[in-house]
Amino acid sequence: MENARPYARRPAALWSQARRAYQAGMSVADVAAAYGLTVSAVRGRIGREGWSHDRPASDPGSPDAVSPDAVSDAAFPVEPDADPADLARAATQASGRAMRDGDWSRAHALAGLAERYRKLAGRDDARRNALTPDTAPLQLVVDILMDEDLPNRRLARDPDKDPDPVAVPYHRRRQRLSRLNEEFHHAQVARRCACDRRIAALEAQLTAAGLTPVEEKERARRIRLGQDMHISPGGKVVSTEDWERSLDDDG
């Protein structure tokens, strides 16, 4: 409950200024505090005289009208490429000066401008502080790399039925890579089969001509048949069975 104040008749000029401040967008409580009035008295005037936050537009010369240049005329000092946070502070300071001078219309316009700059500064901070592949904690990177099915679980949706700005390009790229891998695999298998048929035909021709085909070393034969695998540039060869068992090892 507000404190009771001794009744005093306020001059008409004071009420006129209070009305302009209210029409410029100030709240009832702010108007009362700024002009030394009670909230109930301001509300009474609003009801009796029909004060409105809507600014008069029919009479540009009216003292209640707000100049379209209310903000640009403030000319608060800022650099052309200033940071939004600096612009917000400058607009807030200019709003305070306008309020001190009793220019409530300009103060309200500048306060709104300051709020818009604060929102822009907040968006800039969010973009600067956003998590990126370069700034992500290493443990998070490891967790993602160790769980190969994580992207599919997170992005598991039908891009045709439930389009998503992230999921759609992911699935399109995945489908393309899958198709390319399948095509490459088929091409390699067909090439190997063609080579095997060619070798078999040449050996048959040599045998028919009474010649002995070039002897193939056992290691080369096992590698050619896929029984062994050549797994390192240093020449390390392991059996396919041993290599497949190693896939289950954690180390």
SULPETA-V770874 format. One record per residue. RES is the residue in one small letter. PSI is psi in degrees with one decimal (NA if undefined). NEAR is the number of other ideal C-beta (glycine too) atoms within 10 Angstrom. Layout:
BEGIN
[[RES	PSI	NEAR] [RES	PSI	NEAR]]
END
This chain:
BEGIN
[[m	133.3	3] [e	151.7	9] [n	140.0	5] [a	137.7	7] [r	146.2	10] [p	137.7	4] [y	134.9	7] [a	135.8	7] [r	125.1	5] [r	143.4	13] [p	155.1	8] [a	-34.7	8] [a	-36.3	8] [l	-42.9	12] [w	-32.6	16] [s	-42.0	12] [q	-39.6	17] [a	-38.6	25] [r	-43.3	20] [r	-40.0	23] [a	-40.7	23] [y	-41.8	23] [q	-24.9	20] [a	-9.0	21] [g	-2.4	17] [m	148.6	24] [s	165.3	13] [v	-44.9	18] [a	-39.7	11] [d	-40.1	16] [v	-44.2	24] [a	-43.8	20] [a	-37.4	13] [a	-31.1	16] [y	11.4	18] [g	34.7	11] [l	168.7	19] [t	152.3	14] [v	-40.5	14] [s	-37.3	11] [a	-41.2	17] [v	-42.7	25] [r	-36.1	14] [g	-43.9	11] [r	-40.8	19] [i	-42.2	16] [g	-43.5	9] [r	-40.3	8] [e	-3.8	10] [g	40.5	7] [w	146.9	19] [s	150.8	12] [h	-14.4	11] [d	127.9	7] [r	136.1	15] [p	130.4	14] [a	-15.5	9] [s	-25.9	6] [d	90.5	9] [p	-23.6	10] [g	-2.3	6] [s	141.9	12] [p	-18.4	11] [d	-12.3	16] [a	149.0	16] [v	127.4	21] [s	137.3	13] [p	-22.1	10] [d	21.4	10] [a	-34.1	19] [v	-46.2	18] [s	-31.0	9] [d	-16.8	12] [a	-34.6	19] [a	51.0	8] [f	142.1	18] [p	113.8	8] [v	157.0	15] [e	151.3	9] [p	-35.0	4] [d	35.1	5] [a	153.8	14] [d	144.2	14] [p	-34.3	17] [a	-39.4	15] [d	-39.2	13] [l	-38.6	20] [a	-43.3	21] [r	-41.8	18] [a	-42.3	20] [a	-36.8	24] [t	-43.3	17] [q	-41.6	14] [a	-36.2	23] [s	-40.2	24] [g	-40.7	14] [r	-39.9	14] [a	-37.6	22] [m	-40.0	19] [r	-33.8	9] [d	-1.2	10] [g	9.5	13] [d	81.1	21] [w	-31.0	25] [s	-48.8	21] [r	-38.0	23] [a	-43.2	25] [h	-42.5	25] [a	-42.0	26] [l	-35.4	25] [a	-40.3	19] [g	-39.4	15] [l	-41.6	21] [a	-40.4	20] [e	-40.1	14] [r	-39.7	13] [y	-36.1	22] [r	-38.3	17] [k	-39.8	11] [l	-42.3	15] [a	-38.5	17] [g	-39.7	13] [r	-39.0	11] [d	-42.0	13] [d	-40.5	12] [a	-39.8	9] [r	-40.4	8] [r	-34.3	7] [n	4.3	9] [a	145.0	8] [l	129.8	9] [t	165.4	7] [p	-30.7	8] [d	-27.1	5] [t	-4.6	8] [a	141.4	11] [p	144.0	9] [l	-36.0	7] [q	-37.6	8] [l	-41.6	11] [v	-44.2	11] [v	-44.1	10] [d	-39.9	11] [i	-42.5	14] [l	-34.4	9] [m	-18.5	8] [d	89.3	11] [e	-22.5	8] [d	-1.4	8] [l	-48.4	12] [p	-39.2	14] [n	-38.6	12] [r	-41.7	8] [r	-31.8	12] [l	18.3	15] [a	96.2	10] [r	155.3	14] [d	113.2	9] [p	-21.9	15] [d	-34.0	8] [k	-30.9	6] [d	72.3	9] [p	139.6	11] [d	138.6	12] [p	-20.6	6] [v	-43.8	9] [a	-37.8	17] [v	-54.0	15] [p	-30.8	11] [y	-48.8	16] [h	-35.8	20] [r	-43.7	11] [r	-40.2	10] [r	-42.2	13] [q	-39.3	11] [r	-44.7	10] [l	-38.9	10] [s	-42.1	10] [r	-42.3	10] [l	-40.8	10] [n	-40.1	10] [e	-42.0	10] [e	-42.3	10] [f	-42.4	10] [h	-45.9	10] [h	-39.8	10] [a	-40.6	10] [q	-41.0	10] [v	-44.4	10] [a	-39.2	10] [r	-43.3	10] [r	-41.6	12] [c	-39.7	10] [a	-40.1	10] [c	-43.1	11] [d	-41.1	12] [r	-38.2	10] [r	-43.8	10] [i	-43.1	13] [a	-40.1	10] [a	-42.6	10] [l	-42.2	12] [e	-37.8	15] [a	-39.8	11] [q	-42.1	11] [l	-44.2	13] [t	-43.0	11] [a	-28.9	8] [a	3.1	7] [g	17.8	6] [l	151.3	10] [t	123.5	8] [p	154.9	12] [v	130.8	8] [e	134.6	8] [e	129.8	12] [k	151.0	8] [e	-41.5	10] [r	-45.0	12] [a	-39.7	12] [r	-43.4	12] [r	-38.0	16] [i	-42.6	15] [r	-38.2	14] [l	-4.5	10] [g	10.6	9] [q	-32.1	13] [d	162.0	20] [m	132.9	17] [h	104.3	12] [i	0.5	12] [s	153.0	9] [p	-22.1	6] [g	-3.8	5] [g	13.6	7] [k	129.1	9] [v	130.6	13] [v	158.7	15] [s	152.2	12] [t	-36.1	14] [e	-44.5	11] [d	-39.2	10] [w	-42.4	13] [e	-36.0	11] [r	-33.3	11] [s	-19.4	11] [l	-24.5	6] [d	-6.4	6] [d	136.6	6] [d	-28.8	3] [g	NA	3]]
END
